[in-house]
Amino acid sequence: MMKSGNPYLHNDSFGFGTGQNKMTLEGVANKTMLLLGICIFVSFASWVTFTIDPAIGTILFFLGVIGSLIAAFSMWFIDKRMAMYLGPIYAAFEGLVLGPFSGIMEAYYPGIVVQAISLTFGLFVTMLVIYRAKLIKPSENLQIGLASAMGAIFLIYMASFILAIATPYQIPYIHGNGLIGIGFSLLVIGVAALTFVMDFDFIEKGVEQGAPKHLEWYAAFGLMITLVWLYVELLRLLSKLRSR
């Protein structure tokens, strides 16, 4: 079976189901929408909280950062059946992060949140159409390239995070609104968008091979991570463009 560029959707993710216990595309879609609904609801609540009391909102933001990281990393080490619990928990913690972050962005750049949300779902649908039309064919080389790019991006952001906390310095250019910063954001968005192609292919093959139904939650969890990543990167790109 083809691997996915998403680290949470890989060859060992799927076993085999029987009868009514098989994974379906509809089931994955429904569970993904449920996780998105939880994330959006909590995001709105945390946004309002941050607006009313920035101190409490900031506490919730950092709680969300820590909680979402723990939930995400936990999925690598525990039984995949736990995805039905960790998925909603992760979505809720991400909501605590995205609410204040979106609120700050919206305060500086009115209308930017609606633009980012529209572009996120627009890119999701576009990549789904591209996948269904087979304009981009999933391949082992594409998977390796995406995995390498995601690893490099993760290391860059981890280095930036550590520098921001421990020193007054940052990695130059990539966070600015110059051509290099905008180009870097476009590159990251491109990697995130291409990840959808590999994810769609992997999930479709899992359905065809009779993956057990509980892995619908696991697949939805993986898609949720990519959607959140894409939304954040689009917010960053739009903020760079509007601050020029």
Backbone torsions as a table, in degrees:
resi	resn	phi	psi	omega
1	MET	NA	144.5	179.7
2	MET	-67.7	137.6	174.4
3	LYS	-77.0	159.4	175.5
4	SER	-103.8	150.5	174.2
5	GLY	-68.5	-18.7	177.3
6	ASN	-77.1	123.2	-176.0
7	PRO	-62.3	-17.4	-179.1
8	TYR	-88.0	-13.3	-179.9
9	LEU	-117.1	98.6	-175.4
10	HIS	-134.8	178.7	-172.8
11	ASN	-55.0	-35.1	-175.1
12	ASP	-85.3	3.3	-175.7
13	SER	-71.9	-31.3	-171.2
14	PHE	-109.4	133.3	169.4
15	GLY	-104.5	-136.1	179.7
16	PHE	-135.7	137.2	177.4
17	GLY	-105.4	172.8	179.1
18	THR	-135.1	144.3	174.1
19	GLY	55.7	-127.9	-178.9
20	GLN	-76.0	-3.5	-177.4
21	ASN	-92.4	14.7	-180.0
22	LYS	-86.6	148.0	177.5
23	MET	-68.0	142.4	177.8
24	THR	-130.7	156.0	176.5
25	LEU	-63.4	-38.7	178.9
26	GLU	-63.0	-40.2	179.1
27	GLY	-63.8	-42.3	177.8
28	VAL	-63.0	-43.6	-180.0
29	ALA	-62.2	-44.6	-179.5
30	ASN	-62.6	-42.7	-178.5
31	LYS	-71.9	-33.5	175.2
32	THR	-64.3	-42.5	178.3
33	MET	-64.2	-36.6	178.5
34	LEU	-64.8	-44.6	178.6
35	LEU	-63.6	-40.1	177.2
36	LEU	-63.7	-39.8	179.0
37	GLY	-61.8	-42.8	177.7
38	ILE	-62.6	-45.4	-179.0
39	CYS	-62.0	-44.1	-178.7
40	ILE	-66.0	-42.9	179.8
41	PHE	-61.8	-47.8	-179.8
42	VAL	-67.6	-35.9	177.7
43	SER	-60.1	-45.5	180.0
44	PHE	-62.9	-44.3	-179.5
45	ALA	-64.0	-42.4	-179.1
46	SER	-71.8	-31.7	175.5
47	TRP	-62.7	-47.6	178.9
48	VAL	-62.3	-43.3	179.2
49	THR	-60.8	-43.6	179.7
50	PHE	-63.6	-36.5	178.9
51	THR	-67.5	-40.8	-179.0
52	ILE	-74.9	-45.5	-177.7
53	ASP	-138.7	93.9	-178.2
54	PRO	-56.7	-31.6	-179.0
55	ALA	-64.9	-49.1	178.3
56	ILE	-65.8	-40.0	178.3
57	GLY	-60.5	-38.0	178.5
58	THR	-67.3	-40.6	176.8
59	ILE	-60.9	-45.2	178.7
60	LEU	-62.9	-37.1	179.1
61	PHE	-59.4	-51.5	-178.5
62	PHE	-69.0	-32.4	173.5
63	LEU	-62.0	-41.0	178.0
64	GLY	-64.8	-40.3	178.4
65	VAL	-60.4	-50.0	-178.3
66	ILE	-65.8	-45.7	-178.1
67	GLY	-64.1	-42.2	-179.2
68	SER	-67.7	-36.6	177.5
69	LEU	-65.8	-42.8	179.0
70	ILE	-63.3	-44.0	-179.9
71	ALA	-64.1	-41.6	-178.4
72	ALA	-66.0	-47.3	-179.2
73	PHE	-69.6	-29.2	179.7
74	SER	-62.6	-30.9	-177.9
75	MET	-64.3	-18.8	178.5
76	TRP	-78.1	-20.9	-167.4
77	PHE	-117.5	-8.1	-176.1
78	ILE	-115.0	173.4	178.0
79	ASP	-60.1	133.2	-176.9
80	LYS	-64.3	-17.4	175.4
81	ARG	-64.0	-20.6	179.6
82	MET	-75.4	-6.3	179.7
83	ALA	-61.2	-29.1	179.8
84	MET	-67.3	-18.8	175.5
85	TYR	-100.6	-43.7	-177.8
86	LEU	-70.1	-30.4	179.4
87	GLY	-59.1	-55.7	177.4
88	PRO	-61.5	-36.0	178.5
89	ILE	-63.8	-45.6	178.3
90	TYR	-61.0	-44.3	-179.4
91	ALA	-60.7	-40.4	179.8
92	ALA	-67.1	-44.3	179.1
93	PHE	-64.6	-39.0	177.1
94	GLU	-63.3	-34.3	176.5
95	GLY	-61.3	-38.0	177.6
96	LEU	-64.0	-30.5	178.7
97	VAL	-80.1	-48.1	-172.5
98	LEU	-70.3	-29.7	-179.3
99	GLY	-60.4	-61.7	178.3
100	PRO	-61.3	-39.8	179.8
101	PHE	-61.6	-45.1	178.3
102	SER	-65.7	-38.6	179.9
103	GLY	-62.0	-42.4	178.3
104	ILE	-64.6	-45.1	179.2
105	MET	-61.0	-41.9	-178.9
106	GLU	-66.4	-34.7	179.0
107	ALA	-65.8	-38.1	179.4
108	TYR	-80.4	-36.9	-175.3
109	TYR	-132.0	84.2	-177.9
110	PRO	-53.2	132.4	179.0
111	GLY	90.7	-5.1	-173.8
112	ILE	-69.8	-31.3	-178.5
113	VAL	-66.6	-45.2	178.2
114	VAL	-61.4	-40.6	178.4
115	GLN	-62.5	-45.1	-178.2
116	ALA	-65.8	-42.0	178.5
117	ILE	-63.4	-44.4	-180.0
118	SER	-61.8	-43.4	180.0
119	LEU	-68.1	-36.2	179.3
120	THR	-61.1	-51.2	-179.2
121	PHE	-73.1	-29.9	175.6
122	GLY	-63.6	-43.7	177.9
123	LEU	-67.4	-37.5	177.9
124	PHE	-59.9	-49.1	-179.9
125	VAL	-65.5	-40.7	179.5
126	THR	-60.3	-45.2	-179.8
127	MET	-68.0	-31.5	175.9
128	LEU	-66.1	-42.6	178.1
129	VAL	-64.1	-43.1	179.0
130	ILE	-61.3	-40.9	179.5
131	TYR	-65.7	-47.2	-178.8
132	ARG	-63.7	-33.6	179.1
133	ALA	-82.3	-5.1	179.3
134	LYS	58.6	35.2	176.8
135	LEU	-75.1	-29.2	172.2
136	ILE	-121.8	117.5	-176.9
137	LYS	-93.3	126.0	176.6
138	PRO	-61.0	139.1	179.9
139	SER	-148.5	165.3	178.4
140	GLU	-63.8	-38.3	179.4
141	ASN	-65.1	-40.0	177.7
142	LEU	-64.4	-41.6	179.4
143	GLN	-62.8	-43.5	179.6
144	ILE	-64.9	-42.4	179.5
145	GLY	-62.4	-43.9	179.6
146	LEU	-65.5	-42.9	179.8
147	ALA	-61.9	-41.1	179.2
148	SER	-65.7	-43.9	-180.0
149	ALA	-63.9	-42.2	179.3
150	MET	-64.8	-38.0	177.8
151	GLY	-64.0	-43.1	179.4
152	ALA	-65.0	-42.6	178.8
153	ILE	-62.7	-42.6	179.0
154	PHE	-60.4	-43.7	-180.0
155	LEU	-64.6	-39.7	178.8
156	ILE	-63.3	-44.3	-179.0
157	TYR	-70.6	-34.7	176.1
158	MET	-65.3	-41.8	177.8
159	ALA	-64.0	-40.5	178.2
160	SER	-63.4	-41.3	-178.9
161	PHE	-64.8	-45.0	-179.9
162	ILE	-65.1	-42.7	178.8
163	LEU	-62.8	-40.1	-178.7
164	ALA	-65.1	-34.1	-178.6
165	ILE	-81.7	-42.5	-170.4
166	ALA	-95.2	-18.4	-175.1
167	THR	-140.3	167.1	175.2
168	PRO	-85.5	9.8	-174.2
169	TYR	-107.2	163.6	176.0
170	GLN	-141.7	160.7	173.1
171	ILE	-63.7	124.9	-173.0
172	PRO	-68.9	151.7	169.1
173	TYR	76.5	-44.5	-168.4
174	ILE	-67.9	-23.4	-180.0
175	HIS	-97.7	-1.1	-178.3
176	GLY	-88.6	177.4	-178.7
177	ASN	-99.2	18.0	175.3
178	GLY	-79.9	-177.2	-177.7
179	LEU	-62.4	-37.9	180.0
180	ILE	-67.1	-43.7	179.5
181	GLY	-63.5	-43.7	178.6
182	ILE	-66.7	-41.4	178.4
183	GLY	-62.9	-39.3	178.0
184	PHE	-63.3	-43.7	179.0
185	SER	-62.5	-41.4	178.4
186	LEU	-63.0	-39.5	178.2
187	LEU	-62.9	-45.8	-179.6
188	VAL	-63.5	-42.6	178.3
189	ILE	-62.9	-38.9	177.7
190	GLY	-63.2	-41.7	177.9
191	VAL	-63.7	-44.4	179.6
192	ALA	-62.7	-42.2	-179.6
193	ALA	-65.1	-42.1	180.0
194	LEU	-66.5	-27.5	177.3
195	THR	-59.5	-33.3	178.4
196	PHE	-59.2	-39.2	-178.8
197	VAL	-60.0	-45.5	179.7
198	MET	-67.7	-36.4	179.7
199	ASP	-66.6	-44.4	178.7
200	PHE	-59.4	-43.7	-178.5
201	ASP	-64.4	-43.2	-178.9
202	PHE	-64.8	-45.4	-179.6
203	ILE	-64.7	-41.6	178.8
204	GLU	-60.7	-42.7	179.1
205	LYS	-68.0	-34.0	176.2
206	GLY	-63.5	-39.7	177.3
207	VAL	-65.7	-44.5	-179.0
208	GLU	-62.2	-33.9	-176.8
209	GLN	-92.1	5.7	173.2
210	GLY	77.3	43.6	177.6
211	ALA	-62.9	148.3	179.9
212	PRO	-64.7	149.7	-171.2
213	LYS	-63.0	-31.7	-177.9
214	HIS	-64.5	-18.0	179.6
215	LEU	-77.4	-4.4	170.2
216	GLU	-59.2	-38.6	178.0
217	TRP	-65.4	-39.7	-179.0
218	TYR	-66.2	-42.4	178.1
219	ALA	-65.4	-41.8	178.3
220	ALA	-62.9	-37.6	177.6
221	PHE	-60.0	-46.0	179.5
222	GLY	-63.0	-43.6	177.8
223	LEU	-64.0	-37.5	180.0
224	MET	-61.3	-42.3	179.4
225	ILE	-60.9	-43.8	179.9
226	THR	-66.2	-40.9	179.1
227	LEU	-62.7	-44.1	178.9
228	VAL	-64.2	-44.6	178.2
229	TRP	-57.8	-46.6	-179.4
230	LEU	-63.0	-42.9	179.5
231	TYR	-60.6	-46.1	-179.6
232	VAL	-62.6	-43.0	-178.8
233	GLU	-67.5	-34.4	176.7
234	LEU	-68.7	-38.2	174.2
235	LEU	-59.5	-44.3	179.9
236	ARG	-63.3	-44.2	179.4
237	LEU	-63.0	-47.3	-179.3
238	LEU	-62.5	-37.8	178.3
239	SER	-66.0	-37.6	177.0
240	LYS	-65.3	-43.1	-179.4
241	LEU	-65.6	-38.6	-176.4
242	ARG	-80.9	-14.1	178.6
243	SER	-94.5	0.9	179.5
244	ARG	-74.0	NA	NA
